[in-house]
Amino acid sequence: MWKSWKRRDLEDGDEKTDYGDYVLSVREILIGLGKSALLTGAFAYMFYQSWLGFLAWPAVAYFVIRREAAAKMQRRRDRLAVQFKDAILAATAGMQTGHSVENAFLEAEGEICALYGKDSEMAQELAFIRKGLKNAVPLERLLLNLGERSRVEEIQDFTEVFAVAKRLGGNLKEIIQRTAELTRQRMEVDREIKTTLAAKKYEQKVMMLIPFFLFGYIKLSSPGFFDMLYFNPAGIMVMTFCLLLYLAACLLAEKIMDIRI
C-alpha cells in the first residue's frame, strides 16, 4: 500500500484513480514511524522493561503504516460513496426536468463541484465522464469503470443496474430513479450505524489505554510491585501471555465494531 495509487489509462490519455490502493505521503509515513516507535517503546517497557523489545519496531512500523494506509483508503471510499449519492440524486433531479441521462450527469458535475470542490473525488470522476462522453464513450461504460475502481458495493450495484437498463432498454429514467433511491436509503442506514457506533469506538479506545494508566499508577504508588514479573523465565512467559491476550482483545473489539450493511 505504500506504492502510488494504481491508475488505469483512459482512451483520451487521462488517468483514473483505483480506490483499492492508496499512497502515503512522506509526512504520513514519518507520522506512522513515530507512532510505531511510541507503541513499541510503551509495550517494551510495560511488558518486559527492556529496550530489547525495540527489536520488534520494524514489524510494528510495517503494521502501523499498513493500517494507516488502509484507514485513509477507507475514508476516501466513504467520501466517494457520499459524493456519489449526491451526484446520482442531482442527475435524477436533472432527468425529472427533462434532461437526457447523459446531460443529467453532465449537469451534476457543477452541483458536486459547488458542494465538495473541484478536487473532490466525485468531481474528478464526473470530469472524466464528461471527457469520455465528448470522445463518444458510452455513459454505461464510464460508470461501470467507476464502479469497478471504486470498490464500493453501492456504487458497483448502481452502475451494474444502470448498464443493464441502458443495454436492454425500458423506462430508463424510472429505473435509475428507483435504483438511486434504494442506493440513498442504503447509504443513509450505513451512515446512521456509523454515527451510533462513534461513541462506542471512542469508549473502545479509552478502554485500550486503561491497562497502561493502571500500570503507571501502580508503578508510581507501589514501586517494586511488578519486579517479580521481569528478568526471569516465568515472569517473561506470564507477560508474553498477557501481551498476546491484550492484542487479541483489541483485535476482537475492532471486529465487533466493524459493522457494515
Secondary structure, 3 states (H helix, E strand, C coil): CCCCCCEEECCCCCEEECCCCCCCCHHHHHHHHHHHHHHHHHHHHHHCCCHHHHHHHHHHHHHHHHHHHHHHHHHHHHHHHHHHHHHHHHHHHHHHCCCCHHHHHHHHHHHHHHHHCCCCHHHHHHHHHHHHHHCCCCHHHHHHHHHHHHCCHHHHHHHHHHHHHHHHCCCHHHHHHHHHHHHHHHHHHHHHHHHHHHHHHHHHHHHHHHHHHHHHHHHHHCCCCCHHHCCCHHHHHHHHHHHHHHHHHHHHHHHHHCCCC
